[in-house]
Amino acid sequence: MNKLFTVSPSPHINTGVDTRKLMYGVIIALMPALAASVYYFGWGAVIVTLTSVLSCLFFEYVIQKYLLKGPITITDGSAIVTGLLLAFNLPSNLPIYIIILGALVSIAIAKMSFGGLGNNPFNPALTGRVFLLISFPVQMTSWPVPSGFKTGYADAVTGATPLAIIKEGIRNGESISNLMNQVPDHMQLFYGYMGGSMGEVAAFALIIGFIYMLVRKIITWHIPIAVIGTVALFTGILWLIDPSKNADPLFHILTGGVMLGAIFMATDYVTSPMVPKAMIIYGIGIGIITVVIRVYGSYPEGVSFAILIMNAFVPLMNSYIKPKRFGEEVKNG
């Protein structure tokens, strides 16, 4: 016999789920938020999304074909997910050349330089977003006001985000009760009528995607609930201590990137922990850092920085917080 039948150690489990199925599941989950972005920002959302996705696909193809000279994997959906998430973290009036540069950083530096999917320590889309925020702070903080297709991509009317209004007002000594009259109410925030990044303006659409991914078992509840719960807990404590200087917890959850970050960014397979206990610790860390930056830092928003900081701790968590071995007996007492 010249053929050997090799049997690997147990357990022998095959769920039939591969990278392609998972990535396209995430893409489907992002569609409600994308539809909401197009509804609120019109052609700007369409142009930014197409530019980001096509640029990510292009850079990954070129790098794999001509630099790494390995298999082409752009059909697995991971580059599309990166492109969508990068677009969701950008204003809908961002110049095209800046979007392309962000895609280059996301794919070439944050992903492919580490060996491609499965090897990158930091979330690629957030790495691209933070790079652009530092390099182009004016363009990255010029937020279009929701106006649908009434205005074009280049002539969108811009305004401050609710978080920025609150942050600046508190800095100037204004009371929260007065500032809350200058921002959309909670129901408007829930449905997305506010300025901000494309993917962070419609909480209801993000929740639909969250439910879809839970039902399809693409993600688990641990990280999103830990992040959102921690933000709610700590902002709630601050609000109870001094409601004249701190916004209520629901405002913090519905504004900025908390929902987008907790559901779609922090749950990235490669850059998040592998076991539930570590996932909860990871989510709590993201929530704490987000609140600290929002309340005490110079930026009105801190989700992107919080996730990237906690990405750096994931290897340690995976090393020290490990799942129980298959077949291992649980000791009582």
C-alpha positions as CSV (number, residue, x, y, z in Angstrom):
1,M,0.0,0.0,0.0
2,N,1.4,3.4,-1.0
3,K,-1.3,5.5,0.6
4,L,-1.4,6.2,4.3
5,F,-4.5,7.0,6.2
6,T,-3.5,9.6,8.9
7,V,-5.7,10.2,11.9
8,S,-5.1,13.3,13.9
9,P,-5.8,13.5,17.7
10,S,-9.4,13.8,18.8
11,P,-11.8,15.5,19.0
12,H,-12.9,15.1,15.3
13,I,-15.3,18.0,14.8
14,N,-16.2,19.8,11.5
15,T,-18.8,22.4,11.7
16,G,-18.8,23.2,7.9
17,V,-18.2,26.8,8.7
18,D,-15.2,28.5,6.9
19,T,-13.8,32.0,6.6
20,R,-15.8,32.8,3.5
21,K,-19.2,31.9,5.2
22,L,-18.3,33.9,8.3
23,M,-17.2,37.0,6.4
24,Y,-20.2,37.0,4.1
25,G,-22.4,36.6,7.2
26,V,-20.8,39.7,8.6
27,I,-21.4,41.5,5.3
28,I,-25.1,40.6,5.4
29,A,-25.3,41.9,9.0
30,L,-23.8,45.2,7.9
31,M,-26.4,45.8,5.2
32,P,-29.1,47.4,7.5
33,A,-26.5,49.9,8.7
34,L,-25.3,50.6,5.2
35,A,-28.9,51.1,4.0
36,A,-29.4,53.6,6.9
37,S,-26.2,55.4,6.0
38,V,-27.4,55.8,2.4
39,Y,-30.8,57.0,3.5
40,Y,-29.3,59.7,5.8
41,F,-26.2,60.7,3.7
42,G,-27.2,60.0,0.1
43,W,-24.6,59.8,-2.6
44,G,-21.8,60.6,-0.1
45,A,-22.4,57.2,1.6
46,V,-22.4,55.4,-1.7
47,I,-19.2,57.0,-3.0
48,V,-17.3,56.5,0.3
49,T,-18.4,52.9,0.6
50,L,-17.6,51.9,-3.0
51,T,-14.2,53.7,-2.9
52,S,-13.3,52.0,0.4
53,V,-14.3,48.5,-0.6
54,L,-12.8,48.6,-4.1
55,S,-9.6,50.1,-2.8
56,C,-9.2,47.4,-0.1
57,L,-9.9,44.6,-2.7
58,F,-7.4,46.2,-5.1
59,F,-4.6,46.6,-2.6
60,E,-5.0,43.1,-1.2
61,Y,-5.0,41.6,-4.8
62,V,-1.9,43.6,-5.8
63,I,0.1,42.7,-2.7
64,Q,-0.8,39.0,-2.8
65,K,-0.1,38.7,-6.5
66,Y,3.0,40.8,-7.0
67,L,4.7,41.1,-3.6
68,L,3.8,38.0,-1.6
69,K,3.3,36.0,-4.8
70,G,1.0,33.6,-3.0
71,P,-2.7,32.5,-3.4
72,I,-5.2,35.3,-4.1
73,T,-7.9,35.3,-1.3
74,I,-9.9,38.4,-2.1
75,T,-13.0,36.3,-2.6
76,D,-13.1,35.2,1.0
77,G,-14.9,38.4,1.9
78,S,-12.4,39.7,4.5
79,A,-11.2,42.6,2.4
80,I,-14.8,43.5,1.7
81,V,-15.5,43.5,5.5
82,T,-12.5,45.7,6.1
83,G,-13.6,48.1,3.3
84,L,-17.1,48.3,4.7
85,L,-15.9,48.9,8.3
86,L,-13.4,51.5,7.2
87,A,-16.2,53.3,5.3
88,F,-18.4,53.1,8.4
89,N,-15.7,54.9,10.4
90,L,-15.4,57.8,8.0
91,P,-17.5,61.0,7.2
92,S,-19.6,60.7,4.1
93,N,-17.9,63.7,2.5
94,L,-14.3,62.6,2.9
95,P,-12.2,63.2,-0.3
96,I,-11.6,60.1,-2.3
97,Y,-7.8,60.3,-2.1
98,I,-8.0,60.2,1.7
99,I,-10.3,57.1,1.6
100,I,-7.8,55.3,-0.7
101,L,-4.9,56.2,1.6
102,G,-6.9,54.8,4.5
103,A,-7.6,51.6,2.6
104,L,-3.9,51.3,1.8
105,V,-2.9,51.6,5.5
106,S,-5.7,49.1,6.5
107,I,-4.7,46.4,4.1
108,A,-1.0,46.9,3.4
109,I,0.2,47.9,6.8
110,A,-2.3,46.6,9.4
111,K,-3.1,43.3,7.6
112,M,-0.7,42.1,4.8
113,S,2.5,43.2,6.4
114,F,1.8,40.7,9.3
115,G,1.1,37.9,6.8
116,G,-2.5,38.4,5.9
117,L,-5.8,37.4,7.5
118,G,-5.3,35.6,10.8
119,N,-2.0,37.2,11.7
120,N,-2.7,40.9,12.2
121,P,-2.6,42.0,15.9
122,F,-4.7,45.1,15.3
123,N,-8.0,45.7,13.7
124,P,-7.2,46.8,10.1
125,A,-10.2,49.1,9.6
126,L,-9.6,50.9,12.9
127,T,-5.9,51.2,12.2
128,G,-6.7,52.9,8.9
129,R,-9.3,55.1,10.6
130,V,-6.9,56.3,13.4
131,F,-4.1,56.9,10.9
132,L,-6.5,59.2,8.9
133,L,-7.7,60.9,12.1
134,I,-4.2,61.8,13.1
135,S,-3.0,62.7,9.5
136,F,-6.2,64.6,8.4
137,P,-7.9,65.9,11.5
138,V,-9.9,68.6,9.8
139,Q,-11.3,66.4,7.1
140,M,-11.9,63.5,9.5
141,T,-13.9,65.7,11.9
142,S,-16.1,67.5,9.4
143,W,-19.4,65.6,9.9
144,P,-22.2,66.0,7.3
145,V,-25.7,66.7,8.7
146,P,-28.1,64.0,7.6
147,S,-29.9,65.3,4.4
148,G,-30.3,62.2,2.2
149,F,-30.0,62.9,-1.5
150,K,-30.9,66.6,-1.1
151,T,-27.3,67.6,-1.1
152,G,-24.4,66.2,-3.1
153,Y,-21.2,64.4,-2.0
154,A,-19.0,67.6,-2.2
155,D,-21.5,70.2,-1.0
156,A,-22.8,68.5,2.1
157,V,-23.7,70.7,5.1
158,T,-21.5,69.9,8.1
159,G,-22.0,70.2,11.8
160,A,-20.8,69.0,15.2
161,T,-21.6,65.6,16.5
162,P,-23.7,65.3,19.7
163,L,-20.6,64.1,21.6
164,A,-18.6,67.1,20.4
165,I,-21.4,69.5,21.3
166,I,-21.6,68.1,24.9
167,K,-17.8,68.0,25.2
168,E,-17.3,71.6,24.1
169,G,-20.3,72.9,26.1
170,I,-19.1,71.3,29.4
171,R,-15.6,72.7,28.7
172,N,-17.2,76.2,28.5
173,G,-19.1,75.7,31.7
174,E,-22.6,75.1,30.3
175,S,-25.0,72.7,32.1
176,I,-26.0,69.4,30.6
177,S,-29.7,70.3,30.7
178,N,-29.0,73.2,28.4
179,L,-26.7,71.3,26.1
180,M,-29.2,68.4,25.7
181,N,-31.6,70.9,24.1
182,Q,-29.0,71.4,21.4
183,V,-28.7,67.8,20.4
184,P,-31.2,65.3,19.0
185,D,-33.4,63.5,21.6
186,H,-32.8,59.9,22.5
187,M,-35.4,58.6,20.0
188,Q,-33.7,60.6,17.1
189,L,-30.4,59.2,18.2
190,F,-31.8,55.7,18.2
191,Y,-33.0,56.1,14.6
192,G,-29.9,57.8,13.5
193,Y,-30.8,61.5,12.9
194,M,-27.4,63.0,13.9
195,G,-24.0,63.9,12.4
196,G,-21.2,61.4,12.7
197,S,-19.4,58.6,10.9
198,M,-21.5,56.7,8.4
199,G,-21.9,53.5,10.4
200,E,-22.5,55.0,13.9
201,V,-25.6,57.0,13.2
202,A,-28.3,54.3,13.3
203,A,-28.4,52.2,16.5
204,F,-31.5,50.3,15.4
205,A,-29.8,49.1,12.2
206,L,-26.7,48.0,14.1
207,I,-28.9,46.1,16.5
208,I,-30.6,44.2,13.6
209,G,-27.1,43.2,12.4
210,F,-26.2,42.1,16.0
211,I,-29.3,39.9,16.3
212,Y,-28.6,38.4,12.9
213,M,-25.0,37.5,13.9
214,L,-26.2,36.0,17.2
215,V,-28.8,33.8,15.5
216,R,-26.3,32.7,12.9
217,K,-23.7,32.1,15.6
218,I,-21.2,34.3,13.9
219,I,-20.4,36.0,17.1
220,T,-21.3,35.5,20.8
221,W,-22.9,38.0,23.2
222,H,-19.9,38.3,25.5
223,I,-17.9,41.2,23.9
224,P,-20.8,43.5,22.8
225,I,-22.7,43.2,26.1
226,A,-19.5,43.7,28.1
227,V,-18.6,46.8,26.2
228,I,-22.1,48.4,26.2
229,G,-22.8,47.3,29.8
230,T,-19.5,48.8,31.0
231,V,-20.1,52.1,29.2
232,A,-23.6,52.2,30.7
233,L,-22.4,51.4,34.2
234,F,-19.6,53.9,34.4
235,T,-21.4,56.8,32.7
236,G,-24.4,56.0,34.9
237,I,-22.3,56.3,38.0
238,L,-20.9,59.6,36.8
239,W,-24.4,60.8,35.9
240,L,-25.7,60.0,39.4
241,I,-22.8,61.7,41.0
242,D,-23.2,64.9,39.1
243,P,-26.0,65.1,36.5
244,S,-25.2,68.7,35.8
245,K,-21.9,67.8,34.2
246,N,-22.4,64.3,32.9
247,A,-24.7,63.0,30.2
248,D,-27.0,60.0,31.0
249,P,-25.8,56.5,30.1
250,L,-28.3,56.0,27.2
251,F,-27.0,59.1,25.5
252,H,-23.4,57.7,25.6
253,I,-24.6,54.3,24.3
254,L,-26.6,55.8,21.3
255,T,-23.9,58.4,20.3
256,G,-20.5,57.9,18.7
257,G,-19.1,54.5,17.9
258,V,-20.1,52.5,21.0
259,M,-22.7,50.3,19.2
260,L,-20.6,50.0,16.0
261,G,-17.4,49.3,17.9
262,A,-19.0,46.8,20.3
263,I,-20.9,44.8,17.7
264,F,-18.7,44.8,14.6
265,M,-15.2,46.1,15.5
266,A,-14.4,44.6,18.9
267,T,-15.7,41.2,17.8
268,D,-13.2,40.8,15.0
269,Y,-12.1,37.1,15.1
270,V,-8.4,37.8,14.7
271,T,-7.9,40.6,17.2
272,S,-10.3,39.5,20.0
273,P,-9.9,36.8,22.7
274,M,-10.9,33.2,22.1
275,V,-12.7,32.2,25.3
276,P,-15.7,33.8,27.0
277,K,-14.0,34.8,30.2
278,A,-11.3,36.7,28.3
279,M,-13.9,38.2,26.0
280,I,-15.7,39.7,29.0
281,I,-12.5,41.2,30.4
282,Y,-11.6,42.5,26.9
283,G,-15.0,44.1,26.6
284,I,-14.9,45.7,30.0
285,G,-11.4,47.2,29.2
286,I,-12.8,48.7,26.0
287,G,-15.7,50.2,27.9
288,I,-13.6,51.7,30.6
289,I,-11.1,53.2,28.2
290,T,-13.9,54.6,26.1
291,V,-15.5,56.4,29.1
292,V,-12.1,57.7,30.3
293,I,-11.3,59.3,27.0
294,R,-14.8,60.7,26.5
295,V,-15.1,62.2,29.9
296,Y,-11.5,63.2,30.8
297,G,-9.6,63.2,27.5
298,S,-9.3,65.8,24.8
299,Y,-11.2,63.8,22.2
300,P,-15.0,63.6,22.4
301,E,-14.9,60.0,21.3
302,G,-12.6,57.1,22.3
303,V,-14.0,53.8,21.0
304,S,-11.4,53.4,18.2
305,F,-8.5,54.0,20.5
306,A,-10.0,51.8,23.2
307,I,-10.3,48.8,20.9
308,L,-6.8,49.2,19.5
309,I,-5.3,49.4,23.0
310,M,-7.2,46.3,24.1
311,N,-6.1,44.5,20.8
312,A,-2.6,44.7,22.2
313,F,-3.6,42.7,25.3
314,V,-5.3,39.9,23.4
315,P,-2.1,37.7,23.0
316,L,-1.6,37.9,26.8
317,M,-5.3,37.0,27.4
318,N,-5.1,34.0,25.0
319,S,-1.9,32.8,26.8
320,Y,-3.1,33.0,30.4
321,I,-6.9,32.5,30.0
322,K,-7.3,29.2,28.3
323,P,-10.4,27.0,27.8
324,K,-10.7,23.7,29.6
325,R,-9.1,20.8,27.7
326,F,-11.4,18.5,25.9
327,G,-12.2,15.6,28.2
328,E,-10.6,17.2,31.2
329,E,-12.3,16.4,34.5
330,V,-13.7,19.2,36.6
331,K,-12.4,19.1,40.1
332,N,-15.0,19.6,42.8
333,G,-14.2,21.3,46.1
